[in-house]
Amino acid sequence: MSFTLPDSARDWQDRVRRFVEAELIPWEERAELAGGEIPAEVAARHERLALELGLPRIDAPKRHGGLELPLLDQVAIAEQTGRVTNALAWCYGEAQSWMFEACSPDQIDRFILPLMRGERHVCTAVTEEGSGSDVDNIATTARRDGDHYVIDGEKWHVTSANLADTVIVQAKADGGHALFFVEMPAEGLSTVRSPAYTHSYRHHHPILRFDRVRVPAANRIGAEGRGMGFIHAWFRRERLMIAARCCGAAERLIEAATGFAKERQIGGEPMARFQLVQAMLADSVAELHAARLVTYEAAAAHDRGLDLKALHARCSIAKLLASEMAGRVADRAVQIFGGRGYMRENVAERFYREVRVDRIWEGTSEIQRLIIAGGLLKRGLKGTIGG
């Protein structure tokens, strides 16, 4: 299979690559040694530059001031931001296309357009302690009370909640799953605790408790019962973007490990001359190439208007392959760097820790396998991967 990115995607690649290399990567080591933190003025500069590039608007419709880029262009962008450790590339919010389909005009004005302008920061609360990857099995409830809903429940791993002013929360209402905008702070909304994680991110993942939190009915996103559909749209995009970021991480790891192997002298010759080192590099290159092609093709299938159920499987395939690949590449890179690869100042050490979660969040590798197998059993091989 041959795949050539269109000129527009290559142009975005170049622009975002320059931003990543010049502005974000230089702050990785400082962030790592400071628990993910960087000076507030630097974080503000990164967000401003991302806004100037238009990154928060890439998936938004043009009628709302968005760029409405093809998904293939968006994947090319995500691949470049994946080259950065310590979540420094999480310097901007994203207005996703499903939001404009789900939200009312009032909600678009109050929540989504400010998100595009960097005036509002949003996090999403879906996962729960008991439900894990089975988002249909959540226990959080939303009870209608006049022109309000009363939300009760507890949400885990709420990424970026410490930096957000708004949380999109999934709950079960009488009519089924529903999503709500909850503005923070809110009476009854509290942080149970903010656990320490393997990575060193400025963005924390606290446990949030909703105790009789009253939310205006006007903040319900779409109708009761439609929440799962919106979550699936979010998952499809997020899984594809995770795959793209994993490809970007693997690319940087291969470049770093190759450069080190060519410079490191052992017995008077470069370490890169040793065949076992070459084998690790060759396996990494081959696996990256395969995962990148699958990811690009899944994005192109979106742009072609492939059936949503088939797209769901394509995104799962891309996330499964790319996240598993990135873990193996990171492990090999640490091995090539040797003792240096175990130092936190080394990019391989940081990615070794950071890419591990890509096999867990937005659906574990096991969940992706179930989705792929389900597609195969229902639609056959051609209906799952084309032909």
Secondary structure as the mmCIF struct_conf table of DSSP 4:
data_model
#
loop_
_struct_conf.conf_type_id
_struct_conf.id
_struct_conf.beg_label_comp_id
_struct_conf.beg_label_asym_id
_struct_conf.beg_label_seq_id
_struct_conf.end_label_comp_id
_struct_conf.end_label_asym_id
_struct_conf.end_label_seq_id
HELX_RH_AL_P HELX_RH_AL_P1 ASP A 7 PHE A 19
HELX_RH_PI_P HELX_RH_PI_P1 VAL A 20 LEU A 24
HELX_RH_3T_P HELX_RH_3T_P1 ILE A 25 TRP A 27
HELX_RH_AL_P HELX_RH_AL_P2 GLU A 28 LEU A 33
TURN_TY1_P TURN_TY1_P1 ALA A 34 GLY A 36
HELX_RH_AL_P HELX_RH_AL_P3 ALA A 40 LEU A 53
TURN_TY1_P TURN_TY1_P2 GLY A 54 GLY A 54
HELX_RH_3T_P HELX_RH_3T_P2 LEU A 55 ARG A 57
TURN_TY1_P TURN_TY1_P3 ILE A 58 ASP A 59
BEND BEND1 ALA A 60 ALA A 60
HELX_RH_3T_P HELX_RH_3T_P3 LYS A 62 HIS A 64
TURN_TY1_P TURN_TY1_P4 GLY A 65 GLY A 65
HELX_RH_AL_P HELX_RH_AL_P4 LEU A 71 THR A 81
TURN_TY1_P TURN_TY1_P5 GLY A 82 ARG A 83
BEND BEND2 THR A 85 THR A 85
TURN_TY1_P TURN_TY1_P6 ASN A 86 ALA A 89
BEND BEND3 TYR A 92 TYR A 92
HELX_RH_AL_P HELX_RH_AL_P5 SER A 97 ALA A 102
BEND BEND4 CYS A 103 CYS A 103
HELX_RH_AL_P HELX_RH_AL_P6 PRO A 105 GLN A 107
HELX_RH_PI_P HELX_RH_PI_P2 ILE A 108 ILE A 112
HELX_RH_AL_P HELX_RH_AL_P7 LEU A 113 MET A 116
TURN_TY1_P TURN_TY1_P7 ARG A 117 GLY A 118
BEND BEND5 GLU A 119 GLU A 119
STRN STRN1 VAL A 122 ALA A 125
TURN_TY1_P TURN_TY1_P8 GLU A 129 SER A 133
HELX_RH_3T_P HELX_RH_3T_P4 VAL A 135 ASN A 137
STRN STRN2 THR A 141 ASP A 145
TURN_TY1_P TURN_TY1_P9 GLY A 146 ASP A 147
STRN STRN3 HIS A 148 LYS A 155
TURN_TY1_P TURN_TY1_P10 THR A 159 SER A 160
HELX_RH_3T_P HELX_RH_3T_P5 ALA A 161 LEU A 163
BEND BEND6 ASP A 165 ASP A 165
STRN STRN4 THR A 166 ALA A 173
TURN_TY1_P TURN_TY1_P11 ASP A 174 GLY A 175
STRN STRN5 GLY A 176 GLU A 183
BEND BEND7 MET A 184 PRO A 185
TURN_TY1_P TURN_TY1_P12 GLU A 187 GLY A 188
STRN STRN6 LEU A 189 ARG A 193
BEND BEND8 THR A 198 HIS A 199
BEND BEND9 ARG A 202 HIS A 203
STRN STRN7 ILE A 207 PRO A 216
HELX_RH_3T_P HELX_RH_3T_P6 ALA A 217 ASN A 219
STRN STRN8 ARG A 220 ILE A 221
BEND BEND10 GLY A 222 ALA A 223
TURN_TY1_P TURN_TY1_P13 GLU A 224 GLY A 225
HELX_RH_AL_P HELX_RH_AL_P8 GLY A 227 GLU A 263
STRN STRN9 GLN A 265 ILE A 266
TURN_TY1_P TURN_TY1_P14 GLY A 267 GLY A 268
STRN STRN10 GLU A 269 PRO A 270
HELX_RH_3T_P HELX_RH_3T_P7 MET A 271 ARG A 273
BEND BEND11 PHE A 274 PHE A 274
HELX_RH_AL_P HELX_RH_AL_P9 GLN A 275 ARG A 304
TURN_TY1_P TURN_TY1_P15 GLY A 305 GLY A 305
HELX_RH_AL_P HELX_RH_AL_P10 LEU A 308 PHE A 337
HELX_RH_3T_P HELX_RH_3T_P8 GLY A 338 TYR A 342
BEND BEND12 MET A 343 MET A 343
TURN_TY1_P TURN_TY1_P16 ARG A 344 GLU A 345
BEND BEND13 ASN A 346 ASN A 346
HELX_RH_AL_P HELX_RH_AL_P11 VAL A 347 GLU A 354
HELX_RH_3T_P HELX_RH_3T_P9 VAL A 355 ARG A 359
TURN_TY1_P TURN_TY1_P17 ILE A 360 GLU A 362
BEND BEND14 GLY A 363 GLY A 363
HELX_RH_AL_P HELX_RH_AL_P12 SER A 365 ILE A 385
#
